[in-house]
Structure formats: C-alpha cells, structure tokens
Amino acid sequence: MTRLSVEMLAADPVEPITSAGHAQLGIAVLAGIAVIVLLITQFKLHAFLSLTLGSLALGAIAGAPLDKAIVSFTTGLGTTVAGVGVLIALGAILGKMLADSGGADQIVDTILAKAGGRSMPWAMVLIASVIGLPLFFEVGVVLLIPVVLMVAKRGNYSLMRIGIPALAGLSVMHGLVPPHPGPLVAIDAVGANLGVTLALGVLVAIPTVIIAGPLFSRYAARWVDVPAPDRMLNTTGGSPQTPAQRASEDLDKRPGFGATLATILLPVVLMLSKALVDIVIDDPENTVQRVFDVIGSPLIALLASVLVGIFTLLRPAGFSKERVSPLVEKSLAPIAGILLIVGAGGGFKQTLIDTGVGQMVLDISEDWSIPALLLAWLIAVAIRLATGSATVATVSAAGLVAPLAADMSTTHAALLVLAIGAGSLFFSHVNDAGFWLVKEYFGLNVGQTVKTWSVMETIISVVAGGVVLLLSLII
C-alpha cells in the first residue's frame, strides 16, 4: 500500500455495511474467528475455504446483507492479491533462480563460513534488519525465505532458530521505522519530525529485535522443532538438489558471491533510492521524483532484479535461453496455495473493517483515561487484534490520538508515533494475511504458527512499547 493510498484510507472512512451494535459486532468477531480455527484444526479444512466461510459467518452474525458481505470479502481478497500477489510471484521466481543457479548455495556457504554456530541467528537478524529498512514486509519475506530455508537445511539448524530472527528484523523495521507506510502516516497525523522519529525508531528497534529475534528463537526452536519444508526449496523429485545433481545437469558453475548479492540487493537499492528522493524532494510533480517513484516501486524493483538475475545468475550457471521459461513455470506452482490463502486472509480482514469492527474499537476506547503513549499503544493493539492489519491499526490510532500531540515536545511526538507502531504489531493471528504467509512458507500448522510467529509479534509489540515508555521518562 502506497503512502497516498494509506492517506486516502485515513481521510475517507468507509460506511459500515451493517448497523449492528457493539455487542453484536463483538460476538460476530469472536464467532468468525472461532469458525476459522475450528474448521482448520478440527475438520482439517483447507485454510482458503475456512477463511472464506469464516468471513461469511462474521458478516451474517453482524447482520450485514449477504451480498455486501460477499463483496467485502472478494474486494479484500482482490486488493490483497493485487498488493502482494505479484510480489510473491516475482520473489518466487527470484528464489528459484537463486536456488537452481547455485547462487543461494553461494550465499549460504559464505554465511556459514563467516558466522557458523551460535552466531548464525545474530547474522540473520542483522541481514533482515538491514534489508527490511527500505522494504515492505512481504517483499523482505520473499527475498529472505530462500536464504533462511537453505541456511537451516544446509547448516542443520532448527528452522525456527534461523527463521524467527529474520522475521523479527523485517517486522520491527516495518512497524517502527520510516519510510514504511504506517510510520509515515502516523508522523503526518501527529505532526512529528521524520528525522527524530527515524533516529528514535532505530534506537527502539535495536533492543526489540534482539529480544524478539535471536533470544526468543531459542525457545521457539524448542516449542516448534520442524525442518525446512522441501517444497519451498530447490527440489528435484521432492528432495533438495545437491551440487552433485546440478553438476550432472551441467550446472556445476556457480555465480559469484558479489553478483548474487548485488542481484538480491538491487530491489533494496531501488526502493531505498525512491524513499530518499521522496524525502529530499517531497514534490509529487517533480520529474526526478516521479522517475524514482516508478523505478523504486516494489513491482518494478523486483521485476528488474528478476531480469538482471537472468544474466547474473542463470547465464554463469550454464542456463540456456530455452531453460529460463520452464524455470519460471516451476517456480510459480508451489505458491498457488499461498496466494489463495493470503488473499482470503485479506478478505476476512476487509469484512471486519466493512462491518464496522475497527470503528467499534475506536468508540469504546475514546473515554479511556490513561497516559497518551499507553493509550495510543492500547488502541493500536485493539484495532490490530480486531482487523489483523498493522496499517489500519496505525492509521486509525494515529487519527484518534493526533490531538494529544499538540502540546508535546518534538521527541515525545516522535515517541507517540512509535507507540502506535509498536501496538500495531501485537499478536498477529488468523485475520492477518502475514500470519498465513509465514505459516505456508515455513510449512507450519496453525498452532505452531501461533507459538512462533504470533508470540514473536507480541514480544516485539510489548518490548517496543516498554522501551518507548521508558524513553519518555528520560528524554
């Protein structure tokens, strides 16, 4: 979601499709989530079907006309797939290129050689944090997943020991540090200084990502001890392809480490360039900014990386032109289910929003008499739990508490933004498309995803919120 579209969302709230009261909406939310969890865990129904039925149950119990509930669900599904679907597909293609060319092996071997043993989770969180600074969460996930899975497989690590630090780095950057859309909207809403917010955001992010990443991953690996799923790795006949197998296919040559890293970082550089130009020029009509808005968009940046990868990854590995198209085709098959599940999660989220659940939480919280930073965090938490969207939680909470920033100092206004961002990350569950993205990529069931991803997100939210409150007392 672009900054412009988020601002439009904040400025133009959608009229609810039902006139249900707060009690009825609360029951509808609980019932909808219960239907999803029950169908998946007890009846073993596919998550796509479960989310679809749960959305319809939510709309029906909330008193929404069935046709409008269907429109809400399909609109959310379409919007989510439009936003992340192409990015997931391009990321899958790039991941397949990295795997089949040996580029992923090159990166994994280099990382294992430089940061083996206990330092590996710390290396992963550092890489994820740096890459996640300019990237949308979904883009960072699709870029890092091949590396995470290969490191876990080749290094014989628990998947959670490696995956949790990477996810923590990406999530913390997404929720707390501009130029991500959520923090930018909150900065505008409360009139905070972007530079001060960026500096304090990084300061809050450091202890948060350490605790939620490498430290928590020790426990997550004990709670959920699962191997890297073969279906998301480079496979031949269902098992990881070894260098010997690649050699038998005349693919024994690997692309260089520098070329591989440059290909992966190309979209990072393009998107970071766009963010910097937007901040420096800040004129949508400026020709330079418009050019960077195009080349730095996630779609173009990832597409450019894929096209460059043909020459930097596939050609050095011995791929002929005839082999590129089959590789792309094979890379798309494993993500079909992921796309549908992520889309259905977005549909469920949109149904929650359109039935007025987000507004219900805002109405209930208006009379809370607590400190401004804690109030902002709690409101964002409540909306996040109800809607599943960190961006919606950030936009709604920022709009509600913006008047409180009028008499705040520059640093406290920035901390108000960070309190909102921290709350927006609280306990991702079945109404969050990110929940299903992580579940499917890592091959987990719902319970395992809650024990790892959901708990990690909660730790991020609580630790970041605590650090923000602590900073408010000393600066």
N, C-alpha and C positions, 0 to 999 in steps of 0.2 A: 504494500500500500504506500503510495507516494505521500509526500508531505501535503500536497494540495488536496488530495482526496481525503486525508485524515481531517484537515481543517474544515472541509465541506461537511464531513460527518459530524464534527463538533458543532458547526454552526446551524445545521439543518436536521434536527432530530426527526425521526420517523414516527408518525402517529401509530400507536399500538393497534393491532388488529383485533383486540378484544377489550371489553370494558370490565374485565374481572377485577375484583378487589385484591388487596394484598394477600389475604389468607388463601384465596383460591389460587393465586399465582404461585404462592409458596408450595402448596400441595401439588400443583402441576409440575413444578420443577423437580420436587422430590420423586414424584411418580415417574416422570420421564427418564430421569437418571436410573431409577430402580429397574425400569423395563429394560434399558440397555444392558445394565450389569447382569440382570437375571438371564436374559436371552443369551448373552455371551458365555457366562460362567456355568449356568445350569443346563441350558438347552444346546450349548455349543453351536449356536447360530453364527454365521459369518458376521463380522463387525459391521460391514456395509449395510446388511439387512437389519441388523439390530439398531443401528443408529437411525435408519430410516423409520422403523416402527416406533422407536422412542420419541422421535420428533413429532410424529403424528399423534402419539398418545399425549405428549405435552400440550400440543395445540388443542386437542379435543377436551382435555380436562380443564384447560384455561378458558374454555368457552369460545375459542376462535372458530369462525366458519371453516369447514374442512378445505374448501377451495383456496382460501387465503393461507391456511397453514401449509398447504402443498406448495403454493407459490413462494412462501418464505423459505421453505426447505430447499427447493430447487434453485432459488436465487442465491442462497448461501453456498450451495454446492457449486454452482457455476462460478461465483465470484472467487471462491477458494481455489478451485482448479485453475481458473484464469490467472490467479495471482501466483500460485506456487507450482501448478502442474507442469508448465513448460520448463520452469527452473529445475524441477525434479528430473524431467526427461533429459535436459541438457547435462545436468550433473551426472546422471546415469551413463550417458554416452562418454563423458569425460572420464568417469571412473572406469568404464570398460576399456577405454584407450590406455589409461594408466596401468591397468592390470595386464591386458594382453600384450602390450608392448614391453613389459618389464619395468616400466617407469615406477610403478608402485613398489616393486621389489627393490629398486634402486634407493628409493626414499626410505623404505623400511630398513634395509641393510645399513644405511648411513645412520639412521636414528638409533638402531640397536647398537651400532659400534660406538656411537658417541654418548649414549645415555641408557645403558643397559641397567638391569636390576631395579633397585628401588627408585632410581631417578627417573624412570620412564613415565610414571604418571605426572611428574612435575614438568617433564618435557612436553607432554601432550597438552597440559593446561596452558603452558606458555604459548605454544603454537596456536591453540584455539583462541586464546585471548587476543593475540596479535592479528590473526586473520579475521576474527569476529569484530574487530573495532570498526571497520567500514562496511561490513557485510550484514545483510538481513540474516536472521537466524536460519531460515530454511536454506539459503544459499550456502552458508557456512557448513550446515549439516551435510548437504550433498557433496560438498568438496572434501570434507574430512572423513566421511564414513569409509571410503575405500582404504585410507591410511589406517584408521582405527582398527578395522577388521583384519587387515594384513599384519599389523603390529601384534595384535592379540594372537593371531594364528601362528605366525612365524616365530614369535618370541615365547609362545606357550604361556601367555598371560591370561588371567581371567578377563573376560570381555568387559565386565563392569569396572575392573581396576584401570582399564585404559579408556573406556567409553565415557564414564562419568566425568573425569577431568576435562575431556574435550567438550562435552555438553555443557558443563558448568562455565567454562570460558566463554563459549558462544552466548549462553543465556544471560550472563551477567552483563556482557557488553551490550546486548540487545535491549535490556531493560533500564540500564543506568547511564549509558554514555552516548551523548550525541556524536555523530549525526544520525542516529537511528530515529525513525519517525516519532515514536512515543515520547522520548525525552525532548525532541524539538517542539512538539505541540505543547507539552507542559511548560517549557521555557517561555513560549509565546503567551500562553494563557496567564501565567502568573507574573510576567514581565521580568523574568530572571535574566542574568547576564550569562551568555552562552559560554564564554571563556572560563568564568568562575565555576559554572556548573560542570564543564568538561574536566577541569582540574580536580574538583571535589569528587566527581564521579569516578575518576581513576583512583583517587585515594580510598574511596569506599569499596571499590571493586577489588582491590588487592587482598585485604583480609577475607573478603567474602568468597572470592574464587578459590583461595587456598583451603578454607574450611569446607566448602561445598564440593570441591574437586578432589585433590589428592587425599585429603584426610578422610572425608566421608566415603570415598571409593573403597577404602579398606573394609568398611562394614558392609557396603553394598555388595562387594565381591563375596562376602560370606553368606549374606542373605540370599543372593541370586547368583549361583555359580553355574554359568552357562557358557558354552563355547561360541565362537564366532560362527554365525549361520553360513553354511556353504553356498546357499542360493544367492547370497548377495556378494560372494567373492567371485573372482575369475574362475570359472569352472569348466571342466570337460568331463561329461558323464557324471556330473553331480559331485565331483571332488576337486579340491583346489589344484590348479595346474602348476606343476613344478617347473623349474628351469630346464630340467631334462626333457620334459614334454614340449616346452617351447622350442628347444633345440631341435627336436625331431620334426618340428614344423618349420624349420629354417628361421626361427625367431630367437636364436641364441644371443643375438646382439641386443644390448640394452641402450636406450637413450641415456645421455649423460645426466648426472645429478643436477647440474646447473640448468640445463634445458628443461628438465622435468619440473624443477622448482619454479622456473620462470613461467612455464605454461600454467601451473596451478595458481601462481600469484598474479597473472595477467588480469583476471577479473577484479582481484583485490585492488590493484593499482588503478584500474579504470574507474571503479566505483569510488575509491578514495579521492581521486582527482576531481570527480564530479562534486563530491561533498565539499572539498576545499574551495573549488571555484564558486559554488553556491554561497559559501560563507563570505568569501572575499568580495565577490562582485555584487551578489544579492540584488540582481536586476533581471527578472524573467525575460525581458525584452532584449537583453544584451546578446549579441551574436555568439560571442565566445561561450557564455553560459549555456546558451541553447545547444551548441555543439556538444559540450560536455554532458549536458542532460541526456543527450541521445547515446553517446558512446559509453557513458557511465551508468546507464540503466542496467539492472541485473540481467535482463534478457539479452541485450547486445553484448554486455561484458562476457557472459557465459558462452554465448554463441561464438564470439571472437576467440575465446580460449579453445573451444572445440575445433574450430577451423585451423587455428595455429597448431593444435595438437596433431593434426594430420601430418604436418611437416616436421614437427619437433619430436613426436613420439612414435608414430607409426612408420614413417619412412626410414628412420635409423634402425628400426627393429626388423626391417625387411618386408613390410606390408606393401603389396602392390595395390594399384587403384581398384582392382576388382574385389579386393578383400575388405575395403572400407565399408561398403554398403551392408554386407552381411554382419559385420561387427556392430554397426548401429542398430540393425534389426534385432540382434540377440540381446543388446543392452536394454531394450525397451520392454521385453517380455516380463522380466521379474518385477517391474514397477507398476504393472496394470492394477493389481490389487491395492497397492499402496495409494495410488491416485484416487481410486474409488473410496477408500476408507477415509483418507484425508479430506476429500470433498464432502463426504457425508458428515464428518465432524464439523465442517464449516456450515453445512445445512442445519445441523442441530443448534449450533451457536446462533445462526440468524433467526431461527424460530424463537429462541429465548429472547433475543433482542426485540423482535417484532411483536411479541406478546406483552411487552412492557416490563419484563423482569428487571432490566437494568434501571429503569425509572423507579420501580418499586423500591429497590435498594437505596437509591438516592433520597426518595421521600422519607423513608424510615430513618435515615441517618442524619437528616437535617437538624434535628434537635439535640444531637449528642453534644454534651458539654465536657470536652476534653481538650488537651493541648493541640494546637493546629497541626503539628507534624504527625502526631499519633492519629489524629482524626483523618488526615489525608491518607495515611497508610491503611487504616481500617476500612475506609470507603473503597479504596482501590482493591483491597483484599475481597471485600464483599462482592463487588462487581465482577472481579476475576472469577470467583467461585461460581457466580450465577451464570455468567455468559461464556466463560472459557477464553475470552480474548484479552490479552495484555494491552493491546492498543485501545480497545473500547474502555477498559478499566482506567487507563491513563487519561484518555480524553475526558471521560465523564467525571472522574475525580478532580482533575485539574480545573474543569469548568466550575465545579461546585466550591472548591476551596480558594479559587483565584482571589476573591475579595479579601481573604485573610492576609495576602502578601502585600497589601497596600502600605502597611506600616512596618514592614520587615526590612532588615538590612540586606545588603547585596548577598552576603553569604547565607543568610537564613532563607532568603527567597530561593537560592540555588538548592539548599537542603530540602526545601518543600518539594521541589521538583524530584529530587532523589527519593524522598519518602514515598511519593506517588509511584515512581518507577519500581521501588522495592515491593510495594504492596501488589502491584500488577503482576508479579511473578509467582504469587503464592499458590501452592498446591494445584498444579495442572492435573486435570482428571479427564473423564470421558467426554466432556463437552469442548475440549481443546484439540484442535487439529494437530498441534505439536505432539500431544500425547500419543496419537495414533501413528504419527510419523516415526517417532522413536520406537514404539512397540514393533512396528513392522520391519524397520531397518535392522533392529537388533534381534529379531526373532523371538520376542518375549510374549508371554500371555499377559492378561490384564493385571493379575495380581503381582506378577514380577515387575511390571512397569510402574505400578503404584509404589512398590517397595524401593525402587531405584530412582526413576525419573521424578515421580511426584514428590517423594521425600526430599530429593535434591533441590527441587524448585522451592519447596517450603523452607529449607535451610538457607538458601540464597535470600529469600524474602525476609526471614526473621533476622539473619545476621546483618544484612544490609540496612534494614530498618533500625536495628540496635546501634549500629555504627553511626547512622545519621543522627539519631537522638543523642548519642554521646558527643558527637562533634558540635551539636547545637549548644551544649553546655560549656564548651571550651573555646569557641570562636565567635 
